[in-house]
Amino acid sequence: MASLLPAGVVTVAAYEPEWEEGLLDAEEPLVAGATYRRRREFAAARNCARRALAHLGVLDFPILAGEAREPLWPVGITGSITHGGGYCAAALAPVARVHSLGIDVTLNAPLPEEVHDLVCTPGELRRMATSAELDIPMLLFSVKESVYKAWYQIAGTWLDYLEVDVDLDLRESAFSARLLSPIAGKRDGLPSSFAGRFAVAPGHIFTAVSVPASTPAAG
Ligand SMILES: CC(C)(COP(=O)(O)OP(=O)(O)OC[C@H]1O[C@@H](n2cnc3c(N)ncnc32)[C@H](O)[C@@H]1OP(=O)(O)O)[C@@H](O)C(=O)NCCC(=O)NCCS
């Protein structure tokens, strides 16, 4: 994941054998009543995030969650969390360097065909490439989850999969995502497009989006 993000972002990732258990007291209510699996992934990712925070000079900070489940970072820091398929990661940066971040890991498996047109815009379906290495609809799904995480932290509003149109550059393992939503460009400071990178490993697709601190206000 780290290689997908720009300088200044601190990324800490772990595969399941290295996962750390244990939460700070204030975080316990966030997984009260959760399944064993949910608690394990949550704790592993929170501990990755805490190690990243320590790199940024913040110790023992309880990472609570907002009303849409978004992680709440210390003032002056932004970041993103992902977990799944025996992997978890957290990417954090000072807001002076990065305005917002979104990271996602997903299984490198075919996205069921019956949801293609719920996830992919008509333009994406028309442009759909094929790859021996990865399932393109699943890649688009992961890209949109990364975009949503980065978007939500600065906009505080929901985005639907069909409100984002993604152009993939398979050769460069990069993408750009354009918001089709009417919200885009209507509020000062919100970006209307996102640039990111992806990587493929056996079993996983990783995507990451970062909005530079210097991104000009849209509209
Ligand atoms: C929120 C969502 C993106 C999480 O993705 P996921 O593949 O289920 O799970 P991941 O492990 O990758 O990410 C989960 C983490 O994302 C973070 N997250 C959850 N909601 C978030 C939000 N609104 N904004 C930013 N980050 C969020 C949390 O840290 C969460 O982990 P935690 O609950 O353990 O703290 C997904 O569940 C969802 O609701 N998607 C629908 C909205 C969407 O993606 N639209 C696409 C439009 S472009």
The ligand as an SDF file (V2000), in Angstrom:
LIG
                    3D

 48 50  0  0  0  0  0  0  0  0999 V2000
  -17.4150    2.5650    4.0420 C   0  0  0  0  0  0  0  0  0  0  0  0
  -16.9580    1.5400    3.0340 C   0  0  0  0  0  0  0  0  0  0  0  0
  -16.3290    2.2580    1.8370 C   0  0  0  0  0  0  0  0  0  0  0  0
  -15.9310    0.6240    3.6900 C   0  0  0  0  0  0  0  0  0  0  0  0
  -15.3550   -0.2270    2.7800 O   0  0  0  0  0  0  0  0  0  0  0  0
  -15.2460   -1.8140    3.0500 P   0  0  0  0  0  0  0  0  0  0  0  0
  -14.6530   -2.4180    1.8280 O   0  0  0  0  0  0  0  0  0  0  0  0
  -16.5530   -2.3050    3.5440 O   0  0  0  0  0  0  0  0  0  0  0  0
  -14.2570   -2.0020    4.2360 O   0  0  0  0  0  0  0  0  0  0  0  0
  -12.7230   -1.5510    4.4000 P   0  0  0  0  0  0  0  0  0  0  0  0
  -12.1340   -2.4990    5.3530 O   0  0  0  0  0  0  0  0  0  0  0  0
  -12.0110   -1.3210    3.1350 O   0  0  0  0  0  0  0  0  0  0  0  0
  -12.8670   -0.1490    5.1250 O   0  0  0  0  0  0  0  0  0  0  0  0
  -13.4530   -0.0900    6.3760 C   0  0  0  0  0  0  0  0  0  0  0  0
  -12.9570    1.1500    7.0490 C   0  0  0  0  0  0  0  0  0  0  0  0
  -13.3010    2.2890    6.2960 O   0  0  0  0  0  0  0  0  0  0  0  0
  -13.4100    3.3730    7.2000 C   0  0  0  0  0  0  0  0  0  0  0  0
  -14.6600    4.0540    6.9110 N   0  0  0  0  0  0  0  0  0  0  0  0
  -15.9150    3.6250    7.1370 C   0  0  0  0  0  0  0  0  0  0  0  0
  -16.8060    4.5490    6.7570 N   0  0  0  0  0  0  0  0  0  0  0  0
  -16.0990    5.5880    6.2840 C   0  0  0  0  0  0  0  0  0  0  0  0
  -16.4620    6.8530    5.7530 C   0  0  0  0  0  0  0  0  0  0  0  0
  -17.7370    7.2390    5.6420 N   0  0  0  0  0  0  0  0  0  0  0  0
  -15.4680    7.6830    5.3680 N   0  0  0  0  0  0  0  0  0  0  0  0
  -14.1750    7.3370    5.4830 C   0  0  0  0  0  0  0  0  0  0  0  0
  -13.7670    6.1360    5.9920 N   0  0  0  0  0  0  0  0  0  0  0  0
  -14.7290    5.2840    6.3790 C   0  0  0  0  0  0  0  0  0  0  0  0
  -13.4190    2.8110    8.6100 C   0  0  0  0  0  0  0  0  0  0  0  0
  -12.1640    3.0580    9.1960 O   0  0  0  0  0  0  0  0  0  0  0  0
  -13.6220    1.3420    8.3720 C   0  0  0  0  0  0  0  0  0  0  0  0
  -12.9790    0.4810    9.2780 O   0  0  0  0  0  0  0  0  0  0  0  0
  -13.4150    0.3970   10.8090 P   0  0  0  0  0  0  0  0  0  0  0  0
  -14.9000    0.3750   10.8390 O   0  0  0  0  0  0  0  0  0  0  0  0
  -12.7740   -0.8430   11.2850 O   0  0  0  0  0  0  0  0  0  0  0  0
  -12.8520    1.6570   11.4130 O   0  0  0  0  0  0  0  0  0  0  0  0
  -18.1460    0.6790    2.5130 C   0  0  0  0  0  0  0  0  0  0  0  0
  -18.6260   -0.1450    3.5430 O   0  0  0  0  0  0  0  0  0  0  0  0
  -19.3280    1.4980    2.0270 C   0  0  0  0  0  0  0  0  0  0  0  0
  -20.1990    1.8880    2.7860 O   0  0  0  0  0  0  0  0  0  0  0  0
  -19.3890    1.7340    0.7150 N   0  0  0  0  0  0  0  0  0  0  0  0
  -20.5130    2.4060    0.1210 C   0  0  0  0  0  0  0  0  0  0  0  0
  -20.1790    3.8070   -0.2780 C   0  0  0  0  0  0  0  0  0  0  0  0
  -19.2120    3.8070   -1.4140 C   0  0  0  0  0  0  0  0  0  0  0  0
  -18.1980    3.1760   -1.3790 O   0  0  0  0  0  0  0  0  0  0  0  0
  -19.5440    4.5070   -2.4550 N   0  0  0  0  0  0  0  0  0  0  0  0
  -18.6670    4.5730   -3.5680 C   0  0  0  0  0  0  0  0  0  0  0  0
  -18.9760    5.8470   -4.2580 C   0  0  0  0  0  0  0  0  0  0  0  0
  -17.6590    6.3990   -5.2160 S   0  0  0  0  0  0  0  0  0  0  0  0
  1  2  1  0
  2  3  1  0
  2  4  1  0
  2 36  1  0
  4  5  1  0
  5  6  1  0
  6  7  2  0
  6  8  1  0
  6  9  1  0
  9 10  1  0
 10 11  2  0
 10 12  1  0
 10 13  1  0
 13 14  1  0
 14 15  1  0
 15 16  1  0
 15 30  1  0
 16 17  1  0
 17 18  1  0
 17 28  1  0
 18 19  1  0
 18 27  1  0
 19 20  2  0
 20 21  1  0
 21 22  1  0
 21 27  2  0
 22 23  1  0
 22 24  2  0
 24 25  1  0
 25 26  2  0
 26 27  1  0
 28 29  1  0
 28 30  1  0
 30 31  1  0
 31 32  1  0
 32 33  2  0
 32 34  1  0
 32 35  1  0
 36 37  1  0
 36 38  1  0
 38 39  2  0
 38 40  1  0
 40 41  1  0
 41 42  1  0
 42 43  1  0
 43 44  2  0
 43 45  1  0
 45 46  1  0
 46 47  1  0
 47 48  1  0
M  END
$$$$
